[in-house]
Amino acid sequence: MLWQGRRESGNVEDRRGISGGGLAVGGGLIGAIFLVVKFLLSGGDPNQLPQQMPGQSHELTAEEKAKDDERAHFVKVVLADTEDVWGQLFRKMGKDYSDPTLVLFRDATQSGCGFAGAATGPFYCPSDEKLYIDLSFYQELQDRFQAPGDFPMAYVVAHEVGHHIQKLLGISEKMDQLRQNLSEGEYNKYSVKLELQADFFAGVWAHYEQKYLQAGDIDEALNAAQAIGDDRLQKESQGYVVPESFTHGTSAQRSYWFKKGYDSGDIKQGDTFSDPSLN
C-alpha cells in the first residue's frame, strides 16, 4: 500500500509510553491464543477478561521501537483514509459521519468497555467510540498467522472502523438488545453476522482505496481474513472445531464478505443479517 508521506489522522491517542498499571500482558504466552480466538478483531466483551493476567512487559529495543513507530505512522494514514472514504459515503446517504478515535497502547490499558490487553487483539468499543490496538498484534499476524505484508494491518483497522459504522447506523444498538434476550449460543449466530458485516465494510473501504493499493494488497487481506477464521483458529488452538461457538465466521466466510465489499463498493449489499446462508 502506498502510504509514506501521506496525511495521518489526528484522531489518535498514543498511550504506548503509559504504564498499564500492572495489567501488562506479554506476547507469545501459552494460552493467549484462546483470548485471540474470542476477542480477535472485536466482538468480545473486554469486561469478561480477568483484571490480572499472566505475563510481563518488557522495554523495547531501539530496533523494536523503530518498527513500532513505523506501524503507528502506517495505521494513522489508514485511519485518515477511512475518515475520507466513510465521510464521503455518509454524505451521499444524507448522514453525518463522526470520526472514531484510535488508541495505540502497549501491553495493557483501560477502555470504555473495560480492560484492554495485548492478548485480546484489536477491538472497537462502542461506549467511547474508540479503536484499541496494541501494535504488537501485527507481529502476531506475520509470525503466528502467516499473514505477512502491510495490508493485513490496514484490513484490521478498516474492520474495526466497520464496527464504528455499525454503531453510527444503529446496528450495534440492535445487537445489544438481542444480547439481553438470547442464550449465548443463539447470540453467537448474530455475532458472526455482525463480524462478517464489519469485514464487508472493510472491503468497501478498500474498494475506494484503489489508487493507493499495490499489487498483492487484496490477496494479503484475503489471506489474513482466512487466517483468522473461527474454524482455523479453533483447529489450531484446540485441535477440533465447535461451530456453535463461532463468533466471527469461518475463514471462507470472512474472505467472501471482504471480497464482496471490495468488488461492489456498495454498502447496501452488506446486509449479512438477511443472508439465508448465514442462518
C-alpha positions as CSV (number, residue, x, y, z in Angstrom):
1,M,0.0,0.0,0.0
2,L,1.3,3.5,-0.9
3,W,1.2,5.3,2.4
4,Q,4.5,7.0,3.2
5,G,4.4,10.8,3.2
6,R,0.6,10.9,3.2
7,R,-1.8,12.5,5.7
8,E,-2.1,11.0,9.1
9,S,-5.2,11.1,11.2
10,G,-5.1,13.4,14.2
11,N,-7.8,11.3,15.9
12,V,-5.2,9.2,17.8
13,E,-4.4,8.7,21.4
14,D,-0.9,7.4,21.7
15,R,-0.7,5.6,25.1
16,R,2.3,3.5,24.3
17,G,4.5,5.3,26.8
18,I,2.0,5.0,29.6
19,S,2.2,2.1,32.1
20,G,-0.6,-0.4,32.1
21,G,-0.8,-0.2,35.9
22,G,0.3,-3.8,36.5
23,L,-2.1,-5.2,33.9
24,A,0.6,-6.0,31.3
25,V,0.2,-9.0,29.1
26,G,3.4,-10.3,27.4
27,G,3.5,-11.6,23.9
28,G,3.7,-15.3,23.0
29,L,2.0,-16.6,26.1
30,I,0.8,-20.2,26.3
31,G,-3.0,-20.0,26.3
32,A,-3.1,-16.5,24.8
33,I,-4.4,-17.9,21.6
34,F,-7.7,-18.7,23.4
35,L,-8.2,-15.0,24.1
36,V,-7.2,-14.1,20.5
37,V,-9.9,-16.5,19.2
38,K,-12.5,-15.0,21.4
39,F,-11.7,-11.3,21.0
40,L,-9.8,-11.2,17.7
41,L,-11.0,-8.2,15.6
42,S,-13.6,-7.2,18.1
43,G,-16.8,-8.9,19.0
44,G,-15.8,-9.9,22.5
45,D,-16.6,-8.0,25.7
46,P,-13.3,-6.9,27.3
47,N,-15.1,-6.8,30.7
48,Q,-15.2,-10.6,30.6
49,L,-11.4,-10.7,30.8
50,P,-9.6,-11.1,34.1
51,Q,-8.2,-7.9,35.5
52,Q,-4.9,-9.6,36.2
53,M,-3.3,-11.8,33.5
54,P,0.0,-13.6,33.4
55,G,2.8,-12.0,31.6
56,Q,5.5,-9.4,31.8
57,S,6.0,-6.3,29.8
58,H,9.5,-5.5,28.5
59,E,11.3,-2.5,27.3
60,L,11.6,-2.3,23.5
61,T,14.9,-2.3,21.9
62,A,15.8,0.6,19.6
63,E,15.0,-1.7,16.6
64,E,11.7,-2.8,18.0
65,K,10.7,0.8,18.8
66,A,11.5,1.9,15.3
67,K,9.3,-0.8,13.9
68,D,6.6,0.1,16.3
69,D,6.7,3.7,15.4
70,E,6.6,2.9,11.7
71,R,3.5,0.8,12.3
72,A,2.0,3.7,14.2
73,H,2.5,6.1,11.2
74,F,1.0,3.4,8.9
75,V,-2.2,2.9,10.9
76,K,-2.6,6.7,11.3
77,V,-2.6,7.0,7.5
78,V,-5.0,4.1,7.2
79,L,-7.3,5.8,9.7
80,A,-7.2,9.1,7.8
81,D,-8.1,7.2,4.6
82,T,-11.2,5.6,6.4
83,E,-12.2,9.1,7.5
84,D,-12.1,10.4,3.9
85,V,-13.9,7.4,2.4
86,W,-16.7,7.0,5.0
87,G,-17.2,10.7,5.3
88,Q,-17.9,10.9,1.6
89,L,-20.1,7.8,1.7
90,F,-22.1,9.1,4.6
91,R,-22.7,12.4,2.9
92,K,-24.1,10.5,-0.1
93,M,-26.5,8.8,2.3
94,G,-27.5,12.2,3.8
95,K,-25.9,11.3,7.1
96,D,-23.2,12.8,9.2
97,Y,-20.0,10.8,9.9
98,S,-18.2,11.2,13.2
99,D,-14.6,10.1,13.2
100,P,-13.7,7.4,15.7
101,T,-10.5,7.7,17.8
102,L,-7.7,5.2,17.6
103,V,-6.0,4.3,20.8
104,L,-2.5,2.9,20.5
105,F,-1.2,1.2,23.6
106,R,1.4,-1.3,24.7
107,D,0.7,-4.3,26.9
108,A,-2.5,-3.0,28.6
109,T,-4.8,-0.1,29.1
110,Q,-8.4,0.7,30.1
111,S,-11.2,1.3,27.6
112,G,-14.7,2.5,27.9
113,C,-15.6,-1.2,27.7
114,G,-13.2,-2.3,30.4
115,F,-9.8,-4.0,30.2
116,A,-7.7,-3.9,27.0
117,G,-4.7,-6.2,26.7
118,A,-2.3,-7.3,24.0
119,A,-3.8,-10.8,24.1
120,T,-7.3,-9.6,23.4
121,G,-6.4,-8.4,19.9
122,P,-7.7,-5.2,18.4
123,F,-11.3,-4.2,19.2
124,Y,-13.8,-1.4,18.9
125,C,-15.5,0.0,22.0
126,P,-18.9,1.5,21.1
127,S,-19.2,3.1,24.5
128,D,-16.4,5.6,23.8
129,E,-16.2,5.2,20.0
130,K,-12.6,4.2,20.1
131,L,-10.5,1.6,18.4
132,Y,-7.9,-0.1,20.6
133,I,-4.8,-1.6,19.1
134,D,-1.6,-2.9,20.6
135,L,0.7,-2.8,17.5
136,S,2.5,-6.0,18.6
137,F,-0.6,-7.7,17.2
138,Y,0.7,-7.1,13.7
139,Q,3.8,-9.2,14.5
140,E,1.4,-11.9,15.6
141,L,-0.3,-11.6,12.2
142,Q,3.0,-12.3,10.5
143,D,4.5,-14.9,12.8
144,R,1.6,-16.9,14.2
145,F,-1.0,-16.4,11.5
146,Q,1.3,-16.3,8.5
147,A,-0.3,-13.2,7.2
148,P,2.7,-11.0,6.1
149,G,2.7,-7.6,4.4
150,D,1.3,-4.3,5.4
151,F,-2.2,-4.6,4.1
152,P,-3.4,-7.1,6.7
153,M,-2.7,-4.2,9.1
154,A,-4.9,-2.0,7.1
155,Y,-7.6,-4.6,7.0
156,V,-7.6,-4.8,10.8
157,V,-8.1,-1.1,11.2
158,A,-10.7,-1.0,8.5
159,H,-12.6,-3.9,10.1
160,E,-12.7,-2.1,13.5
161,V,-13.8,1.1,11.7
162,G,-16.5,-1.2,10.3
163,H,-17.8,-1.7,13.8
164,H,-17.9,2.1,14.2
165,I,-20.0,2.3,11.1
166,Q,-22.4,-0.2,12.7
167,K,-22.6,2.0,15.8
168,L,-23.5,5.0,13.7
169,L,-26.1,3.1,11.7
170,G,-27.8,1.8,14.8
171,I,-26.9,-1.8,14.2
172,S,-24.8,-2.1,17.4
173,E,-27.7,-0.9,19.5
174,K,-30.0,-3.6,18.0
175,M,-27.3,-6.2,18.8
176,D,-27.2,-5.0,22.4
177,Q,-31.0,-5.5,22.7
178,L,-30.7,-9.0,21.2
179,R,-27.9,-9.9,23.7
180,Q,-30.4,-9.4,26.6
181,N,-32.9,-11.9,25.2
182,L,-30.9,-14.7,23.7
183,S,-28.7,-17.5,25.0
184,E,-25.0,-17.4,24.3
185,G,-25.4,-20.0,21.6
186,E,-28.2,-18.1,19.9
187,Y,-26.4,-14.8,20.2
188,N,-23.2,-16.2,18.6
189,K,-25.1,-16.6,15.3
190,Y,-25.8,-12.9,15.3
191,S,-22.3,-12.1,16.4
192,V,-21.0,-13.9,13.3
193,K,-23.2,-11.8,11.1
194,L,-22.0,-8.6,12.8
195,E,-18.4,-9.5,12.3
196,L,-18.9,-10.5,8.7
197,Q,-20.6,-7.2,8.0
198,A,-17.6,-5.4,9.5
199,D,-15.4,-7.5,7.1
200,F,-17.7,-6.3,4.3
201,F,-17.3,-2.7,5.3
202,A,-13.6,-3.1,5.4
203,G,-13.8,-4.4,1.8
204,V,-16.0,-1.4,0.8
205,W,-13.3,0.9,2.2
206,A,-10.6,-1.0,0.2
207,H,-12.8,-0.5,-3.0
208,Y,-12.4,3.2,-2.7
209,E,-8.8,3.0,-1.7
210,Q,-7.7,1.5,-5.0
211,K,-5.5,4.4,-6.1
212,Y,-3.2,3.7,-3.1
213,L,-3.2,-0.1,-3.5
214,Q,-0.3,-2.1,-4.8
215,A,-0.2,-5.5,-6.5
216,G,-0.9,-8.2,-3.9
217,D,-2.6,-6.0,-1.3
218,I,-6.0,-7.5,-1.7
219,D,-4.5,-11.0,-1.7
220,E,-2.8,-10.1,1.6
221,A,-6.1,-9.0,3.1
222,L,-7.9,-12.2,1.9
223,N,-5.0,-14.3,3.3
224,A,-5.4,-12.5,6.7
225,A,-9.2,-13.0,6.7
226,Q,-8.7,-16.7,6.1
227,A,-6.0,-17.0,8.7
228,I,-8.3,-15.6,11.5
229,G,-11.5,-17.5,10.7
230,D,-13.0,-19.2,13.7
231,D,-12.7,-22.7,12.2
232,R,-9.0,-22.3,11.5
233,L,-8.2,-20.7,14.9
234,Q,-10.1,-23.3,16.8
235,K,-8.5,-26.1,14.9
236,E,-5.0,-24.7,15.6
237,S,-5.6,-23.9,19.3
238,Q,-7.6,-27.0,20.4
239,G,-7.4,-29.5,17.6
240,Y,-11.1,-29.5,16.8
241,V,-13.9,-27.2,15.7
242,V,-17.1,-26.2,17.5
243,P,-19.3,-24.3,15.1
244,E,-21.8,-23.4,17.8
245,S,-19.2,-21.3,19.5
246,F,-18.2,-19.3,16.4
247,T,-18.4,-15.5,16.9
248,H,-16.6,-14.2,13.8
249,G,-17.2,-16.6,11.0
250,T,-15.2,-19.2,9.1
251,S,-12.2,-18.5,7.0
252,A,-14.3,-18.9,3.8
253,Q,-17.0,-16.5,5.1
254,R,-14.6,-13.8,6.2
255,S,-12.7,-13.7,2.9
256,Y,-16.0,-13.9,1.0
257,W,-17.6,-10.9,2.7
258,F,-14.4,-8.8,2.5
259,K,-14.2,-9.6,-1.2
260,K,-17.8,-8.8,-1.8
261,G,-17.4,-5.4,-0.2
262,Y,-14.3,-4.8,-2.3
263,D,-15.8,-5.9,-5.5
264,S,-19.1,-3.9,-5.1
265,G,-18.2,-0.9,-3.1
266,D,-21.9,-0.8,-2.3
267,I,-22.8,-0.6,1.3
268,K,-26.4,-1.8,0.5
269,Q,-25.0,-5.2,-0.4
270,G,-23.7,-5.9,3.1
271,D,-26.9,-7.0,4.9
272,T,-25.4,-10.1,6.4
273,F,-28.4,-10.3,8.8
274,S,-30.7,-11.1,5.9
275,D,-28.4,-13.5,4.1
276,P,-30.1,-17.0,4.2
277,S,-26.7,-18.8,4.0
278,L,-25.9,-17.4,7.5
279,N,-29.0,-18.7,9.2
